[in-house]
Amino acid sequence: MVSSTDPIGVIRPRLDVPRRRINGRDFDFAREVAVMAVINRTPDSFYDQGATFALDQAVAAAHRAIDDGADWVDIGGAKFAPGPAVPVAEEIDRVVPVVAALRGTGVVISVDTFDPDVARASINAGAHVINDTTGVHDPRMAEVVADSDATLVITHSLARPRTPYPAPQYTDVAAEVSAFLQARVQRALDHGMPADRLVIDPGHDLNKNTRHSLELTRRLAEITTLGLPTLVAVSNKDFIGETLNRGRDQRVEGTLAAVVYCIMQGARIVRVHNVSAAVDAVRMTEAILGWREPAYLRHNLT
């Protein structure tokens, strides 16, 4: 997919379908960035360590994210990292009540799952996006989402769900991630998924070490120019912690730097934990790029 580069070095990918209507909201990903908030209904999530596992806490956190300006909310009931499998019925019980509680708020509701049955239950409850961190590992996922109005996020990862993948190796990480995403997009298309309801994600840190994630960020334009909107999930991840020597709760500034750089390279959806700070960073970046007007004008006008 051809892209253009501004004199200041901003990548403007030419997307096949830049305008998307999701939950009655219009997103123009040619010049707009959506902020996706993370809500984990898991007792072992890497960042919040189960702080939003209880239903009331998860719903309250989602409402705070909406108040802080989140455009999308991503609800997860089973993390990608290795560990015991979460029974399908239990994962449904974790995510569906949150989806139901957020209906009517106007936010785009996403569910982070790699199980087609969880996806179906979530869509039936009102979810607008399914975020599959295993990249359509199970082709039934594409069939389930295709049989609805929902959007499907296809993420690069190498491991089977919830299984270890020690010491991943790449000869050329950006090229290999790009090839994987193109192949999995084709798999989704072959199983009935319309291209205008697809989003891709290079999968920072998913079966990648810190050097891989840094290089993937540096060369993100090789992903964002594939013709589909690109989501990046860089928030508070280990590649930031290892780069800056910062603990899990000290990575906000590094996250914001990575978010802004990814936007400059063509990312159009950013998945974050610290919503208020990320919204300000994203909206300021949009304004600098000429995509958004200031909230008001007063300085040196009188």
C-alpha positions as CSV (number, residue, x, y, z in Angstrom):
1,M,0.0,0.0,0.0
2,V,1.4,3.4,-1.0
3,S,1.8,6.0,1.7
4,S,2.9,9.7,1.7
5,T,5.4,11.3,4.1
6,D,5.1,14.9,5.2
7,P,8.2,17.1,5.2
8,I,8.3,16.7,9.0
9,G,8.4,12.9,8.6
10,V,4.8,12.0,9.4
11,I,3.6,8.8,7.7
12,R,0.1,9.2,6.2
13,P,-0.9,5.7,5.1
14,R,-3.3,5.5,2.3
15,L,-6.0,3.2,3.8
16,D,-8.3,1.1,1.7
17,V,-11.3,2.2,3.8
18,P,-10.2,5.1,6.1
19,R,-13.8,6.0,7.3
20,R,-15.3,3.5,9.7
21,R,-18.7,3.7,11.4
22,I,-18.7,1.8,14.6
23,N,-21.5,2.0,17.2
24,G,-23.0,5.0,15.4
25,R,-19.7,6.9,15.6
26,D,-17.7,8.0,12.5
27,F,-14.0,7.5,12.6
28,D,-11.8,9.0,9.9
29,F,-8.5,7.1,10.3
30,A,-6.9,9.2,7.6
31,R,-6.7,12.0,10.2
32,E,-8.0,10.8,13.5
33,V,-6.7,8.6,16.4
34,A,-9.0,6.6,18.7
35,V,-8.0,6.0,22.3
36,M,-8.8,2.5,23.6
37,A,-8.9,2.0,27.3
38,V,-7.9,-1.3,28.9
39,I,-10.3,-2.9,31.4
40,N,-9.1,-6.3,32.7
41,R,-11.6,-8.7,34.4
42,T,-8.7,-11.0,35.2
43,P,-7.1,-11.7,38.6
44,D,-3.6,-11.9,37.1
45,S,-3.4,-9.0,34.6
46,F,0.2,-7.8,34.2
47,Y,-0.5,-4.1,34.9
48,D,-3.4,-3.7,37.4
49,Q,-2.8,-7.1,39.1
50,G,-6.5,-7.8,39.4
51,A,-7.6,-4.3,40.6
52,T,-10.6,-4.4,38.2
53,F,-11.4,-8.1,38.5
54,A,-14.6,-7.5,40.5
55,L,-17.6,-6.6,38.3
56,D,-18.4,-3.3,40.0
57,Q,-14.8,-2.2,39.9
58,A,-14.5,-3.1,36.2
59,V,-17.6,-1.2,35.3
60,A,-16.5,1.8,37.4
61,A,-13.1,1.8,35.7
62,A,-14.8,1.7,32.3
63,H,-17.0,4.7,33.2
64,R,-13.9,6.6,34.5
65,A,-12.2,5.9,31.2
66,I,-15.1,7.2,29.2
67,D,-15.2,10.4,31.4
68,D,-11.5,10.7,30.7
69,G,-12.1,10.8,27.0
70,A,-11.7,7.2,25.8
71,D,-13.3,6.5,22.5
72,W,-13.1,2.7,22.8
73,V,-13.1,0.4,25.9
74,D,-11.4,-3.0,25.6
75,I,-12.6,-5.6,28.1
76,G,-10.5,-8.7,28.7
77,G,-11.4,-11.9,30.6
78,A,-8.4,-14.1,29.8
79,K,-4.9,-12.7,29.3
80,F,-2.7,-13.7,26.4
81,A,0.3,-14.7,28.6
82,P,1.0,-18.3,29.5
83,G,-1.1,-19.8,32.3
84,P,-4.0,-22.2,33.0
85,A,-6.8,-22.0,30.4
86,V,-9.9,-20.0,31.5
87,P,-13.0,-22.1,30.9
88,V,-15.2,-20.5,28.1
89,A,-18.2,-20.2,30.4
90,E,-16.1,-18.4,33.0
91,E,-14.6,-16.0,30.5
92,I,-18.1,-15.2,29.2
93,D,-19.2,-14.5,32.8
94,R,-16.3,-12.1,33.2
95,V,-16.8,-10.0,30.1
96,V,-20.5,-10.1,29.1
97,P,-21.8,-8.3,32.2
98,V,-19.3,-5.4,31.6
99,V,-20.4,-5.2,27.9
100,A,-24.1,-5.1,29.0
101,A,-23.3,-2.4,31.6
102,L,-21.7,-0.2,29.0
103,R,-24.5,-0.4,26.4
104,G,-25.9,3.0,25.6
105,T,-22.9,4.9,26.8
106,G,-21.8,5.8,23.2
107,V,-18.4,4.3,23.7
108,V,-17.1,1.6,21.3
109,I,-17.1,-1.6,23.2
110,S,-14.3,-4.1,22.4
111,V,-13.7,-7.5,23.9
112,D,-10.2,-8.9,24.0
113,T,-10.6,-12.7,23.4
114,F,-9.2,-15.5,21.2
115,D,-12.2,-17.8,21.7
116,P,-15.0,-17.7,19.1
117,D,-17.7,-18.7,21.5
118,V,-16.7,-15.8,23.8
119,A,-16.7,-13.5,20.8
120,R,-20.2,-14.6,19.8
121,A,-21.6,-14.1,23.4
122,S,-19.9,-10.7,23.6
123,I,-21.3,-9.5,20.2
124,N,-24.8,-10.7,21.2
125,A,-24.4,-8.7,24.4
126,G,-23.5,-5.6,22.5
127,A,-19.8,-5.6,21.7
128,H,-18.7,-3.7,18.6
129,V,-15.1,-5.0,18.3
130,I,-13.4,-8.3,18.9
131,N,-9.7,-8.0,19.7
132,D,-8.0,-11.3,18.9
133,T,-4.5,-11.3,20.2
134,T,-3.8,-14.6,18.5
135,G,-4.4,-13.3,15.0
136,V,-7.3,-15.6,13.9
137,H,-5.5,-18.6,15.3
138,D,-8.9,-20.3,15.1
139,P,-10.5,-19.4,11.7
140,R,-14.0,-19.7,13.4
141,M,-13.2,-16.4,14.9
142,A,-13.5,-14.7,11.5
143,E,-16.7,-16.6,10.8
144,V,-18.3,-15.5,14.0
145,V,-17.4,-11.8,13.6
146,A,-18.3,-11.8,9.9
147,D,-21.8,-12.9,10.9
148,S,-22.3,-9.6,12.7
149,D,-21.6,-5.9,12.3
150,A,-18.5,-6.1,14.5
151,T,-15.0,-5.2,13.7
152,L,-12.1,-7.7,14.1
153,V,-8.6,-6.8,15.3
154,I,-6.0,-9.2,14.0
155,T,-2.8,-9.2,16.1
156,H,0.6,-10.7,15.5
157,S,1.7,-13.4,17.9
158,L,3.3,-16.8,17.5
159,A,2.3,-18.9,20.5
160,R,-0.9,-20.9,20.8
161,P,-3.2,-19.3,23.4
162,R,-1.9,-19.4,26.9
163,T,1.2,-21.3,26.1
164,P,4.9,-20.3,26.5
165,Y,7.0,-19.3,23.6
166,P,10.5,-18.8,25.0
167,A,13.3,-16.8,23.3
168,P,11.5,-15.9,20.1
169,Q,13.8,-15.4,17.1
170,Y,13.3,-13.2,14.0
171,T,15.6,-12.6,11.0
172,D,13.7,-9.4,10.2
173,V,11.0,-8.7,12.7
174,A,9.1,-6.0,10.8
175,A,9.1,-8.0,7.6
176,E,8.0,-11.2,9.4
177,V,5.2,-9.4,11.3
178,S,4.0,-7.8,8.1
179,A,3.9,-11.1,6.3
180,F,2.1,-12.8,9.2
181,L,-0.6,-10.0,9.3
182,Q,-1.1,-10.1,5.5
183,A,-1.6,-13.9,5.7
184,R,-4.0,-13.7,8.6
185,V,-6.0,-10.9,7.0
186,Q,-6.3,-13.2,4.0
187,R,-7.4,-16.0,6.3
188,A,-10.1,-13.7,7.7
189,L,-11.2,-12.7,4.2
190,D,-11.4,-16.3,3.1
191,H,-13.7,-17.0,6.1
192,G,-16.1,-14.3,5.2
193,M,-14.8,-11.3,7.1
194,P,-15.2,-8.0,5.1
195,A,-12.0,-6.0,4.7
196,D,-13.8,-2.8,5.8
197,R,-14.3,-4.3,9.3
198,L,-10.6,-5.3,9.8
199,V,-7.9,-3.7,12.0
200,I,-4.3,-4.9,12.4
201,D,-2.0,-4.8,15.4
202,P,1.7,-5.7,15.3
203,G,1.6,-7.1,18.8
204,H,4.3,-5.3,20.8
205,D,5.9,-7.6,23.3
206,L,3.7,-10.6,22.3
207,N,6.4,-13.3,21.6
208,K,8.9,-10.5,21.1
209,N,11.8,-9.3,23.2
210,T,12.6,-5.7,23.9
211,R,14.9,-5.3,20.9
212,H,12.2,-6.7,18.7
213,S,9.5,-4.3,20.0
214,L,11.8,-1.3,19.7
215,E,12.7,-2.2,16.1
216,L,9.0,-2.9,15.3
217,T,8.2,0.6,16.7
218,R,11.0,2.2,14.7
219,R,9.8,0.5,11.5
220,L,6.0,0.7,12.2
221,A,5.4,2.3,8.8
222,E,5.9,-1.1,7.3
223,I,2.8,-2.2,9.1
224,T,0.7,0.9,8.9
225,T,1.0,1.1,5.1
226,L,-0.6,-2.3,4.6
227,G,-3.9,-0.6,3.9
228,L,-5.8,-1.3,7.1
229,P,-6.0,0.9,10.3
230,T,-3.3,-0.1,12.8
231,L,-3.9,-0.5,16.5
232,V,-0.8,-0.3,18.8
233,A,-0.9,-1.8,22.3
234,V,2.3,-0.3,23.9
235,S,1.0,0.8,27.2
236,N,3.3,0.1,30.2
237,K,4.8,-2.9,28.4
238,D,8.1,-4.6,29.3
239,F,9.9,-3.2,26.4
240,I,9.4,0.3,27.9
241,G,10.3,-0.9,31.4
242,E,13.5,-2.6,30.2
243,T,14.5,0.3,28.0
244,L,14.1,2.9,30.8
245,N,14.8,0.7,33.8
246,R,11.3,1.5,35.1
247,G,8.9,-0.6,37.2
248,R,5.4,-1.5,36.1
249,D,3.9,1.6,37.7
250,Q,6.6,4.0,36.4
251,R,6.2,3.7,32.6
252,V,3.6,6.4,31.8
253,E,6.0,8.8,30.3
254,G,7.7,6.1,28.2
255,T,4.3,4.9,27.1
256,L,3.3,8.4,25.9
257,A,6.5,8.8,24.0
258,A,5.9,5.5,22.2
259,V,2.2,6.4,21.6
260,V,3.2,9.7,19.9
261,Y,5.9,8.1,17.8
262,C,3.5,5.4,16.7
263,I,1.0,8.0,15.6
264,M,3.7,9.7,13.6
265,Q,4.3,6.4,11.9
266,G,0.7,5.9,11.0
267,A,-1.0,4.2,14.0
268,R,-4.6,5.2,14.4
269,I,-5.9,3.3,17.5
270,V,-3.8,3.3,20.7
271,R,-4.6,0.9,23.5
272,V,-3.7,2.4,26.9
273,H,-4.2,2.0,30.7
274,N,-3.6,5.7,31.7
275,V,-6.4,7.2,29.7
276,S,-6.4,10.8,30.7
277,A,-2.7,11.3,30.0
278,A,-2.9,9.4,26.8
279,V,-6.0,11.4,25.6
280,D,-4.1,14.7,26.1
281,A,-1.0,13.3,24.3
282,V,-3.1,12.1,21.4
283,R,-5.2,15.2,21.0
284,M,-2.2,17.4,21.2
285,T,-0.5,15.4,18.5
286,E,-3.6,15.6,16.3
287,A,-3.6,19.4,16.8
288,I,0.1,19.8,15.9
289,L,-0.6,17.7,12.7
290,G,-3.5,20.0,11.8
291,W,-6.2,17.4,12.3
292,R,-7.9,19.0,15.3
293,E,-8.8,22.6,16.3
294,P,-7.7,23.9,19.7
295,A,-10.4,23.8,22.4
296,Y,-10.3,27.6,22.5
297,L,-8.2,30.5,21.3
298,R,-7.2,33.4,23.7
299,H,-3.4,33.8,23.9
300,N,-2.1,37.0,22.2
301,L,-5.5,37.6,20.5
302,T,-6.3,40.7,22.4
